[in-house]
Amino acid sequence: MKTWQDKEEFKRLFTEKAYRLWEKELQELTLNEVYQTIAYMIRDLVSEDWIRTNQSYAAKKVKQVYYFSIEFLMGRLLESNLLNVDMDNICRDGLKDLGWDLEDVIPAERDPGLGNGGLGRLAACFIDSLAALSLPGHGNSIRYQYGLFNQRIVDNQQVELPDNWLSKGYPWEVKKVDKAVYVRFGGNAYMRPTGDGHLECVHEQFSTVKAVPYDVPIIGCHNDTVNTLRLWRAEYSREEVYKELSMGDRHRAFRYKDSVQQISRFLYPDDSTEDGRRLRLMQEYFFVSAGVQSIVRHYKQKYGESIYRFAQYVAIHINDTHPALVIPELMRIFMDEEGLSWQSAWEITVRTVAYTNHTILPEALEKWSIPMFKDLLPRIYLIIEEINNRWLQEVRRRYPGDENKARDVAILWDGQIHMAHLSVLGSHSVNGVAEIHSQILKDSTLHQFYTCFPQRFSNKTNGISHRRWLIEANPKLASLIDDTIGDKWRKTPARLSELMAYKDDASFKEQLAKVKTERKEWLARYIKDKYNQDIRTDSIFDIQIKRIHLYKRQTLNILHILHLYFLLKDNPSMKITPRTYLFGGKAAASYGEAKETIRLINVVSHMINSDRTVNQQLKVLFLENYNVSLGQMLFPAADVSEQISTAGKEASGTGNMKFMMNGAITLGTMDGANVEIHRLIGDDNCVIFGLRADEVMNYYVRGGYSSWKMYSSDPEIRRLMDALVDGTVGGDYFGLLYESFLEKNDEYFVLKDFKAYCEAQKEIAKRYGNKSDWLRASVVNIAQSGYFSSDRTIEQYANDIWHLKPSKHD
Ligand SMILES: *Cc1c(COP(=O)(O)O)cnc(C)c1O
């Protein structure tokens, strides 16, 4: 790895680079230009390693994994890359001499929002870990011109603004024009007999989209590995436009250009609604086909091995079902282009592909209408139809007369293509993302498949990059840990457990408290600057940051806050432990209840914060535009981590792990990875409440829960429900939420869990009152959080699923 020898060399290189890039004097540079200059300098440092990493993988013919995900929520890269190349101090010192503060330069990088939330952030943590572990693994996705919208709050409501993150250029990407591939859409496809008694596919009158890769280096931490995140951009093909024009059809030519440019224009803003479905399907096939084509081409050119050995050298992982078309696309290439038989093509495909399921919410399982699919992807449809026919034949042979079985495992059913079913059938490995989630997949969601292929199923509990979420986000905590147990935990995060020896060490706990207070003060200053609100740093910082969704139950949190407000108003002399409740998160633009939840939080916030009879003890704030960089400020400042989803609904959660690693105490349900957090640290070090997943399931199956009964029998709940519609809350009306709680019988058991949540909040306040015990719990959380490093997760994927070994170049 090349480095800058000292700050003098940094300053010299910076000056040269800046002159060349911007053609102006250093004093005139904007902060964004300073950031970009350093980014290009880092690229210079790693470019040789980037080339050599790829050369060496090919020369040694090592097996490589390609992680396909429709989202990569990378966050800013300047600081993480400076840390990875170990040049943060030299850069900071050099910049200081030149008159800049690195801490001012870092925020000048736009945070690319190429993802909605947890799923996209997981993909980013995974490729970070792959590179850190010197594993040959790369990301594959779409270069959206606009990321997830920027969120503003205007009149208490969410407003969505376009995220034009590329407007000033993106110095980390390298456009690779020569590596473009072509993706086919539309036309007719049919089978016709060849002379020798076989069938071949004819696909005609399709239109072609050019896929151009933009590569981003994924730099390993303190090693020489530089892997690649390949992002595809759709361009129109000139030949195609000329063809239309030459046939005299200007309108068709125009429509074609326009529809192509749509493909990589926007990140689909929501993973659970109906809008823009055709375009979304185009996006999915676009990045899948481009990615698979380029992998096969690279394999043939650089490995020179027989196509029959493909799965020995290539693993393709699909992050949820959005890239599931990898399966029929591999079949298409193997059969139509490589001339393999169905049987051989299928065997290789299944051995290549592995699938991670991310959701059990039935409304979020991906399905495509057959007519739309056929029209857009006729060749791929024929293949899926054949996969389905052969599969159902086998099922009916294995389970004669059992049509329920056939229905439960069919890929085509009811006019729809079931992508989860295609994914399970076309993969050799299916995993859930936390123990409870993997169990639910086997017991219910994919039970019928589990009985067919029990050996395919496994669990891989999610993780987070401890480099980003501890070392980068909380450097003072990281160096306190270094001072206490040495720095080996940085490479081996499981060694954080050595902190257990310090859970009763008064001096360590004191210093930990000091770090936490500093971060609370920093956040308080940000809130003062941006929102002109004063918050008490001696109050409990109770934080819920995640996408806004009914199942995540921000409503439970805000109803409890309203309940505290009523208590304080009814008993003016009452004293409670001062609390600051912070919320952050985006609602899908089309999700009415989620947007109403944001409005409710903001209206309650104004009502409470402006009421001098309560605002010394209670503050509530909704922080705009939650994203990776805001998260890096919030997780380290938290005392309490709100993880209160309806049990059985959150596949894993990863926010819970980020809080834990930063010493916050979890207030949560037995859901997702909370179950494993609880097992690692015990009841003394987190507060668990509410219905369990099996109890929730029982209510769904057998009935027996009536939210109206709760309304009539519990005066506190009645008062809260009435407040939603009678103007008590800022004179405002919250009809959708009222309806969801009462008319729709509270599908997410908010009212049912309300009492238990209130008790849990009391328990938190009680524990916070005992400083020493609270700090002990905080130490235990940090000490046990090493398990949740994505390095552990990726090692499990590499060993159990991908069969991948670390590989370093010379
Ligand atoms: C970690 C993270 C998430 C996922 O949070 P959950 O609480 O697990 O839903 C979502 N968005 C961002 C920006 C994140 O960093």
PDBQT file of the ligand as one rigid body, heavy atoms in Angstrom, charges set to zero:
ROOT
HETATM    1  C1  LIG A 901     -28.685   0.947  10.430  1.00  0.00    +0.000 C 
HETATM    2  C2  LIG A 901     -29.531   1.818   9.610  1.00  0.00    +0.000 A 
HETATM    3  C3  LIG A 901     -30.860   1.463   9.347  1.00  0.00    +0.000 A 
HETATM    4  C4  LIG A 901     -31.496   0.208   9.915  1.00  0.00    +0.000 C 
HETATM    5  O1  LIG A 901     -32.058   0.510  11.175  1.00  0.00    +0.000 OA
HETATM    6  P1  LIG A 901     -33.069  -0.494  11.894  1.00  0.00    +0.000 P 
HETATM    7  O2  LIG A 901     -33.253   0.114  13.245  1.00  0.00    +0.000 OA
HETATM    8  O3  LIG A 901     -32.385  -1.815  11.970  1.00  0.00    +0.000 OA
HETATM    9  O4  LIG A 901     -34.313  -0.516  11.101  1.00  0.00    +0.000 OA
HETATM   10  C5  LIG A 901     -31.630   2.308   8.578  1.00  0.00    +0.000 A 
HETATM   11  N1  LIG A 901     -31.130   3.460   8.085  1.00  0.00    +0.000 NA
HETATM   12  C6  LIG A 901     -29.853   3.843   8.330  1.00  0.00    +0.000 A 
HETATM   13  C7  LIG A 901     -29.368   5.130   7.766  1.00  0.00    +0.000 C 
HETATM   14  C8  LIG A 901     -29.009   3.038   9.088  1.00  0.00    +0.000 A 
HETATM   15  O5  LIG A 901     -27.753   3.422   9.315  1.00  0.00    +0.000 OA
ENDROOT
TORSDOF 0
